[in-house]
Amino acid sequence: MKRALLALITPLLLWAIAPLPQNLPYYPITTEQELLMGAQSKIDIHYERGIDGYFKGAQKIKIHYRLFRVKAEKGAIVLVNGRTESILKYKEFIYDMNRNGYSIYAIDHRGQGESGRMTQDSQLGHVNAFENYVLDLHTFVHKIVKAKKSQHLFILGHSMGGAVTTRYIEQYPHDFEAAILNSPMLEANLFTQTTTKLLCKVMALKEDTLEYAPGTDSYDESSNSYKENGLTHSRIRFAQMHKMFQEYPETKLGGPSVGWIQNACVTSEKIMADAREIKIPLLLLRGTKDEIVNPEAEDLLCSSLDEQCHGYEIKGAWHELLIERDLYRDEAMRAILTYLDLVLQKHKSIKQ
């Protein structure tokens, strides 16, 4: 009876997670200096200790995942990456979260990373429906993740993964104790919200969904200049990200398809329409100089959830908070770890 009552009141009580303190606590987090001094080799070795696996996702597409479990686990995080990415990009993040007591369960989306493709052109970023990302994630959570019986389960989504994560917690509101949206792509940022919506209308009229969206093409190594990247200020982390594509060329991904754009536009509308279905506490992290996603959509989502959503801005940071220079990444990592600690403290106080 007591357990049943706790299950009923916990979602309501968790809404009252305290805001992040002005001075974030210290946590062991890798620095750029350590990377320059050889820490990347240690991170690579740590990554190789992860456990690989595959399962059949929606429409029988092969989905790749990797598990990084720790002893004396404080909690576990399902990591949902962004468009063009693979789990490989998150080696440093996984290393840091593991040594702070959090297991990581990571997945490669269909059509990217080491998961199966849906088109003959392996570099075309295509999806038939964004809901398939959600269905794949649901299969992963219920067949793989929950079998590990972590006591506390969280989800973190970056960029496109933030949109997928938001749709997931709208449709399956009780699978996680809390969610973290990192630079979430709730709506693309194409100059203004008006021009973004106009492009969505234009793209919806196009019938050939399997062609590259206008202005995009397959992966172009020559276009990946650090000086023009606009994603991260960290030269060493930027270099490491592109070294990954050289070492694992099968993970390269070019521009999105027309169909991907069409689905992204529809999903943005669904996210906002169903925002009140979110029942768990939410941390939304963003850089104030992020020009990839639309901050107005992030504001709208957070404001519609009142105290349930805590927005946290990192001044001067670009889109890639988890591979930014230390000045910004350190703050983002400490914000994530502090927030998770607050959620765990709230849980502990409820049980007492």
N, C-alpha and C positions, 0 to 999 in steps of 0.2 A: 504493500500500500504506500509506504514512504517513497519507494523508488518510482512508482507511478506518478505520485504527486510532484516529485522532483522533476520528472520529465515534462510535466505540464508547465511548471513555473520557470524552469531554467531559460527558455528562449526569451521570456519577458525580462527576467533579471539581467541577462547578458546585454540587453540594450544599454544598460547604465554603465558601460565600460568607461572608466575615467579618461579624460583627454590626456594626450602625451605630455609629460613634464617639459618645461622649457629647457632644462639641462638634461639631455638624454644620458643614461648610464653608460659606462664603458663596457665593451664586449671585445673579445679577441677577434679582430678582423684583419685580413690580409691587406698590406699596403703596396703601393706601386714600387717603393724602394725594395721591399722583400721580393717582388716579382723580378726586378732587375738583378737582384743578388742570387737568383736561382730557385726561388720558391715555386716557380711554375712546374719544375720537375716533380716536386713533392705533391703538388696538386694533380698532376697527370697520373702519378702512381696511385693516388687516392681514388681517382676516377675509375681507373682500371679494375679496382676492387669491387665496383658495383656489379649487380647481378642483372644481366640482360634477359629479355624475354619478348615474346610476340603473342598477339591474339588476333582473332578475326573481328574486325569492326563492322560497322554498318555496310551493307552491300558487299560483304566478304573481303573488304580491303585489309591487308596485313598491317597491323599497328605495332610499332616498336615501343618498348618501355625499358626503363632501367631503375633499379632499386638501390638505395644507399641507406642502410639501416645502421643505427648506433645502439650501443648498450646504454643502460640507465637513461632511456629515452624520456625527454620532457614532453615531447609531442612529435607528430609527423605532419609533413606538408606535402600535398599534391601540387607539383609544379606544372603549370600550363604555359607553354612558351608562345612567342609571337610568330607572325608570318615570316617566312623564309628561314626560320631558325631550326635548330636541333638541340637535343639535350647537351651536346658537346659544348655549346656556347656557355653553359652554366657551370662549368667545372669549378671555378673559383667560388661562386655562390654556394654550390653544394658542399664544397670543402668547409667554408666558413660556417654554414648552418649545421653541418654535422658536428663540428668541434664545439658548437654552442648547445649541443644536446638534442638537435632535431633531425629525425630521419627524413629523407627526401624520396618521394615516389614520383618519377618524371615520365612524361609521355611525349612521343613525337606525333604531331598531327598527321592525319592522312595527307598525302601529297607533298610531304616535306621530310627533312631529316632522313632517318633510316626506315621510314614507313613506306607503304606501297603507294604508287602513283595511279592516277586515274586517266592519264592522257599519254599519248605516244611521246610527246615532248616532256621529258622528265624535269625540265626547268620551268615549265609553265605552272604558275601558282593558281591551281584551279580547285574548286569544290562544287559539287552539285547542289548542296544545301548546307548552310551553316549548322543546321540542326544535327547533321551527321557528326560534326565535331563534338557536339554535346552528347550524342548517343555513344560515341567511342569513349568519351571520358566517363560516362556512366558505367559502361561495361568494365572499364579499367578499375574504377572505384569499387564496384560491387564484386567483381570476380578476383581481382588481384590485391588491391589495397586493403580492403576490409578483412581479407583472409589473414592478414598479418596482426590483426587485433591490437592496433595502437590505441592507447587509452584516450588520447586527445588528437583529433584529426582536423587539420586546417587546409585551406586551399589558397594558392597564390597564382595570379595570372598576370602576365606582362603583355601590354599592347593588344594585339589581336586576341591573345590568350586571356586578356582582361575582359573582352567582350564575351568570349566563350564561357569564362568563369561566371560572369554575371547572368548569362542565360541559364547556366547550370543551377545556380543557387535560387533562381526564380522558379525553376521547374522542379527541383529537388531540394527544398528548403531545409531539410533536417539531416543531410549527409555530413555536414561539417559544423564545427563549433564557431568558426569565424572565417572570414575571407579577407584577403589583401589584394587590392587592385593596384598594379604598378604601371603607371603611364597607360591606363586602359584606353583602347581604341573603341570608345563608345560611339564616336563619330569621327570620321576622317577630318582633317583640317585643310581644306582647299581654299585658301585665301580668306573666305568668310563663310559663315553658316549658310548664307543665301546661295553662294556659288556651289557649295557642297551639295545642297539639295537640288540645284539645277542640274549638276552633273548626274546625280542619281536618276533624275527624270529622263535625261538624254540616254544614259546607258540602259535604262529599262526598255527602250525602244529597239535596241540592237538584238538581232536574232542569233547571230553567230557567237555563242557564248564561249567557244573554245579558241578564240584568238586573243592575243595579248591586248590588254587595255591600251588605249591610245597613249603614245609617249613612252611605252615600256617595251622591253625586249628580254631576251635570255640573259643569263648572268654575264656581266662584262667586268673582267678583272681590272681593266684600265680605268674604269669609272669609279673605283673604290679608293679614292684619295682621302687621306686623313684630313688634309686642309679643307676639303669641301664636304666632309661627311655629315655635319650637322646633327650627329647622334650622340657622340661622346667627346669630351675634352681630353680623355686619356689616350695618349699616343700608344703606350705599351699594351693597353687592353684592346684598343682598336686593332693593333697589329696581330695580337693573339687570336682575335675573332676571325681575321682573314687567313691566318695561317691554318686554321681549322679547315677552311674550304680547300686549301692546297693539299692537306693531308688526307682529307675525305671528300674528294671531288664529287662523289655521288650525292652529297648533301647540298650541292649548289642549287639555288633557286633564283629564277629571274623575276620578271614582273608578274602582276596578277592578271588573270584572265578577265574577260568581260563578265563572265558568269560569277566570278569571285566578287567583283565590284557590285553586281546586281544583288547578290546575297548579303553583302556587307551593308548595303543601304537598307534592305528590308529588316535585317537584324537590329540595326540602330533603332528603328521605330518600335520593334518588339520589346527591346530592352526598356525603353522609356515607358511604354504602355503597361508593362508588367512589373515595374519597379517595386510596387507595394507588396509583391509576393515574396520579397526577400525578408527572411525572419531572423537572420543571424547578424551579429555585429560585423562592421565592415570598415577597413582602413583603406583610404584612397590616397595613394602617394603620387605626386607629380612634380616635375621641374617647372619653374616659372618661365623658362626659355624653351620649352618643348613646342616645336612647330609641326610635329607630326600628327598629333591628335587634337581634337577640339575641346578646349577647357570649358566651354559653355555647357557641353553635354555632361561633363563630369560634375559641374556645379549643380546642374538640374537633377542628376541622380542623387547626389548627396543631400541636397535640400529637401527632396521628396521623402527622404528617410529620417529626417530630423536627427535626433541624438544617436540613432542607430548607426549612422555613418560618420566617421571621423576623417575629415580631409586634412592632409599634411603637405605643405609646399616646401620644396627645397630651392631656395633662391639661387638663380643663375644656372641651374642644371638643365641639361638637354633631355632627350627622350630616354636614353639608355641608362637609367639610374643604377642598375646593377653592374654595369661595366664603365661607369663614369670615373673621372679622376677622384682621388681620395677625398678632396674637399667636399664632394657631393655624395659619393658612394658610401663613405663612412657614416654620414648622417642618415642616408636611406636605410642602411643595414641596421643601425642602432634604433631607428624608428620601428622597423619591422620586429626586431627582437624585443624591444620594450613593449610594443603592443601585444605581442604573444604572451609575454610575462603577465601583463595586466589581465588578459583573458583567463590565464591559468589561475591567477590570484582570485579572480571573481568566482571561478568554479570551486576553488578550495573553500572560499567563504560560504558559498551556497551549501556545500556538503556539511559544513560544520554547523 
